[in-house]
Structure formats: structure tokens, C-alpha cells
Amino acid sequence: MPSVIGFNFWEALLILEQAGAYLPNKLGYFSTFPVSSTFEPSTQNAGIVLAQNPGFHAPIYPNSPIILTLADYPMSAVEP
């Protein structure tokens, strides 16, 4: 499993595809998308990968489930 921490979501997908962990052309009609994401407040720009599961160098089969934790937009409240 390559490390995709610090990349944006789309760059991470490309890295995972190049490493053979994510193969979109091998997904069947009824297959589920193997990469899911969660969001966490951060000082990073929104969409940047903060964490990944499985971790760096973990063995992984093509299209195995991968969870990416992405930086969320900062929350703010506007006074009326």
C-alpha cells in the first residue's frame, strides 16, 4: 500500500491506481467503489488526505477496501 497522505483525493486515487491497489476497469457492474472517505476538521486545505487505512506498506489486494480520512472545510458560524 503506497502512502497517499498529503495528497488531494484525486491525486491519491491516481497513486492507488498506479500501484495496483485501485483498479477501476476491474470493477464489475454491481461492485462497490473500494475507496471510501471520512472527513475531519483540519488546518490543511479541504480534500487533503490526513490518514489512510490500511497504512503505508501494508499488503493489499486489488480493489480491497481503503479508507481515506480527508481534511474538511473549516466550520464557522455567521452571526445574523
C-alpha positions as CSV (number, residue, x, y, z in Angstrom):
1,M,0.0,0.0,0.0
2,P,1.5,3.3,-1.0
3,S,1.3,6.4,1.2
4,V,-1.1,9.0,-0.1
5,I,-1.0,11.2,3.0
6,G,-0.6,14.9,2.0
7,F,-2.1,14.5,-1.5
8,N,-5.6,15.6,-2.5
9,F,-8.3,13.0,-3.1
10,W,-7.9,12.8,-6.9
11,E,-4.1,12.5,-6.7
12,A,-4.5,9.8,-4.1
13,L,-6.8,7.8,-6.4
14,L,-4.3,8.1,-9.2
15,I,-1.4,6.9,-6.9
16,L,-3.5,4.0,-5.7
17,E,-4.4,3.1,-9.3
18,Q,-0.7,3.2,-10.4
19,A,0.2,1.0,-7.5
20,G,-2.4,-1.6,-8.4
21,A,-4.4,-1.1,-5.2
22,Y,-7.4,0.5,-7.0
23,L,-8.3,-0.8,-10.5
24,P,-11.5,0.9,-11.8
25,N,-11.5,-1.1,-15.0
26,K,-11.8,-4.3,-13.0
27,L,-14.9,-3.3,-11.0
28,G,-18.0,-5.2,-12.2
29,Y,-21.4,-3.7,-12.8
30,F,-22.6,-4.4,-9.3
31,S,-19.3,-3.8,-7.5
32,T,-19.0,-1.2,-4.8
33,F,-16.4,1.6,-5.0
34,P,-13.5,0.3,-2.9
35,V,-12.3,3.7,-1.7
36,S,-14.3,5.4,1.0
37,S,-13.6,8.6,2.8
38,T,-14.3,10.2,6.1
39,F,-13.8,13.9,6.9
40,E,-12.1,15.5,9.8
41,P,-11.6,19.2,10.7
42,S,-8.1,20.3,9.9
43,T,-5.8,23.3,9.2
44,Q,-4.9,21.6,5.9
45,N,-6.8,22.6,2.7
46,A,-10.0,20.7,2.2
47,G,-9.7,17.4,0.4
48,I,-6.1,16.7,1.5
49,V,-5.6,13.1,2.8
50,L,-4.8,13.2,6.5
51,A,-4.8,9.4,7.2
52,Q,-5.3,6.1,5.4
53,N,-6.3,2.6,6.3
54,P,-4.6,0.2,5.5
55,G,-1.4,2.0,6.3
56,F,1.8,2.6,4.3
57,H,3.5,-0.7,3.3
58,A,0.5,-2.9,4.4
59,P,-0.2,-5.7,2.0
60,I,-3.3,-5.2,0.0
61,Y,-5.2,-6.9,-2.8
62,P,-6.5,-5.0,-5.8
63,N,-9.8,-3.2,-5.0
64,S,-9.7,-4.1,-1.3
65,P,-11.5,-1.6,0.9
66,I,-9.5,1.5,1.5
67,I,-10.5,4.3,3.9
68,L,-9.1,7.8,3.4
69,T,-9.5,10.5,6.1
70,L,-9.8,13.9,4.3
71,A,-9.4,17.4,5.6
72,D,-12.9,19.1,5.9
73,Y,-13.7,22.7,5.2
74,P,-13.4,24.7,8.4
75,M,-16.6,25.1,10.3
76,S,-17.7,28.7,11.1
77,A,-20.8,30.3,12.3
78,V,-22.0,33.6,10.9
79,E,-23.9,35.9,13.3
80,P,-27.1,37.2,11.8
